Amino acid sequence: MEGLRRGERIDDLMRNGLRLIQLEEGFRFGTDSVLLADFAIYGCMERVADLGTGSGILPVLMADACPNAMFDAIELDAAAADRARRSVALNGLDARIRVHCMDMRLAPGALGYGAFSACVCNPPYGKRGGALTSERQDIRLARHEEELSIEDICACAARLLKNGGRFSVVFPAPRANELLRAMESARLAPKRVRLVESFAGKPPKLLLADAVKGGGSQLHWMPTLVLYEPDGSPTPEYRKIYRM
């Protein structure tokens, strides 16, 4: 494997020897990616597309939990895609994870319409035009909607998924209506929703949701996931997900 580039480091993911190449300064994966990787492992996981893979954290974690699944990781930023490729090689997952540097809107044509059983996405949380954006491209693409809106992302997932395929996403809870409307507009029927609270009784900050292409209207609300006890220590469920 190629050595680290200037300004990079290798982080231990604390599970089965998995490691990830990340920038020392810049955007790095957070709790939301770990929560999504756990939430998304549900149902058929034969071929999975990660829309906006960044460092490659989602396919690396999910490949460990789903040994028979194959992954296509899509990333617009060339430097991030290069780090993801080297992280895949570092973990010996080249045969199961392919990294593609491209606009996700081109992915259906390049990888196949209706070719995937599942899609996952940890999209930018900042609404287009709603906040000041970073001058750094890696942070800007990861945190702020630019050319791609949540509607665009859902439409892309719908084109990639076979009928009955599942799209899983983590999103800001205050924008839940936008996400659910975008899913329904793309003929993705919301099926599971789980709110995430930092502390019990506090307003939720995150929403985990998945939708099925061509599915029915029944929606299952899962129990709220609480991350921390009143004293600030992780809850047992959060420890289990994060493998602390």
Residue pairs with C-beta under 8 A, 6 or more apart in sequence:
1 86
1 89
1 90
2 86
4 10
4 21
5 83
7 23
7 24
7 25
7 26
8 21
8 22
8 23
8 24
8 83
9 21
9 22
9 23
9 24
10 19
10 20
10 21
10 22
10 90
11 19
11 20
11 21
11 22
11 28
12 18
12 19
13 19
13 20
13 60
13 61
14 243
14 244
15 61
15 64
15 243
16 64
17 91
18 60
18 61
18 64
18 91
19 87
19 90
19 91
20 29
20 55
20 56
20 57
20 60
20 87
20 90
21 55
21 83
21 86
21 87
21 90
22 28
22 29
22 55
22 83
23 83
23 138
26 136
26 138
26 139
27 54
27 136
27 138
27 139
27 142
27 143
28 55
29 54
29 55
29 57
31 227
31 242
32 122
32 170
32 206
33 57
33 58
33 61
33 122
33 170
34 57
34 61
34 241
34 242
35 170
35 196
35 206
35 208
35 225
35 241
36 58
36 120
36 122
36 168
36 169
36 170
36 208
37 57
37 58
37 61
37 62
37 65
37 120
38 241
39 168
39 170
39 192
39 194
39 208
39 210
40 58
40 62
40 118
40 120
40 168
40 210
41 62
41 65
41 66
42 166
42 168
42 192
42 210
43 117
43 118
43 166
44 117
44 118
44 164
44 165
44 166
45 62
45 66
45 68
45 69
45 117
45 118
46 68
46 69
46 70
46 117
46 118
47 69
47 70
47 71
47 72
47 115
47 116
47 117
47 118
48 59
48 62
48 66
48 69
48 70
48 71
48 72
48 116
48 117
48 118
48 119
48 120
49 71
49 72
49 73
49 74
49 107
49 111
49 116
49 118
49 119
49 120
49 157
49 160
50 56
50 58
50 59
50 71
50 72
50 73
50 74
50 119
50 120
50 121
51 74
51 104
51 107
51 119
51 120
51 121
51 123
51 153
51 156
51 157
52 74
52 75
52 76
52 104
52 121
52 122
52 123
52 124
52 141
52 142
52 153
53 59
53 73
53 74
53 75
53 80
53 81
53 84
53 99
54 75
54 80
54 84
54 122
54 142
55 80
55 83
55 84
55 87
56 73
56 83
56 84
56 85
56 87
56 88
56 97
56 99
58 73
58 120
58 122
59 71
59 73
59 88
59 93
59 97
60 87
60 88
60 91
60 93
60 97
62 69
62 71
62 120
63 69
63 71
63 93
63 96
63 97
69 96
70 96
70 97
71 96
71 97
71 98
72 97
72 98
72 100
72 107
72 111
72 116
73 84
73 88
73 97
73 98
73 99
73 100
74 100
74 102
74 104
74 107
75 81
75 84
75 99
75 100
75 101
75 102
76 101
76 102
76 103
76 104
76 141
77 101
77 137
77 138
77 141
78 101
79 138
80 138
80 141
81 99
81 100
81 101
82 101
84 99
85 99
88 94
88 97
88 99
100 107
100 110
100 111
102 110
104 148
104 153
104 156
105 148
105 152
105 156
107 156
107 160
108 156
108 159
108 160
111 160
112 160
113 159
113 160
114 159
114 160
114 161
114 162
114 163
114 165
115 160
115 162
116 160
116 161
116 162
116 165
117 161
117 162
117 165
117 166
118 161
118 165
118 166
118 167
118 168
119 157
119 160
119 161
119 165
119 166
119 167
119 168
120 167
120 168
120 169
121 153
121 157
121 167
121 168
121 169
122 169
122 170
123 145
123 148
123 150
123 153
123 169
123 171
124 141
124 142
124 143
124 144
124 145
124 146
124 148
125 143
125 171
125 172
125 175
126 133
126 143
126 144
126 145
127 145
127 175
128 144
128 145
128 146
128 149
131 144
133 140
133 143
133 144
133 146
134 140
134 143
134 144
140 146
149 182
150 171
150 175
150 178
150 179
150 182
151 182
151 185
151 186
153 169
153 182
154 167
154 182
154 183
154 185
154 186
154 188
154 211
155 185
155 186
157 167
157 186
157 188
158 167
158 186
158 187
158 188
158 213
161 167
161 188
161 213
162 213
163 213
163 214
164 212
164 213
164 214
164 215
165 212
165 213
166 191
166 210
166 211
166 212
166 213
167 183
167 188
167 210
167 211
167 212
167 213
168 208
168 209
168 210
169 179
169 208
169 209
169 210
170 206
170 207
170 208
171 179
171 206
171 207
171 209
172 205
172 206
172 207
173 195
173 196
173 203
173 204
173 205
173 206
173 207
176 193
176 207
176 209
179 207
179 209
180 190
180 209
183 189
183 190
183 209
183 211
184 190
187 213
187 214
188 211
188 212
188 213
188 215
189 211
189 212
189 213
189 214
189 215
189 216
189 217
190 209
190 210
190 211
190 219
191 210
191 211
191 212
191 215
191 218
191 219
191 220
192 208
192 209
192 210
192 219
192 220
192 222
193 207
193 208
193 209
193 219
193 220
193 221
193 222
194 207
194 208
194 209
194 221
194 222
194 223
194 224
194 225
195 204
195 206
195 207
195 208
195 224
195 225
196 204
196 205
196 206
196 207
196 208
196 224
196 225
196 227
197 203
197 204
197 205
197 224
197 225
197 226
197 227
198 205
198 226
198 227
198 228
199 226
199 227
199 228
199 230
200 226
200 230
204 224
208 222
208 225
225 237
225 238
226 235
226 237
226 238
227 234
227 235
227 238
228 234
228 235
228 238
229 235
234 242
234 244
238 244
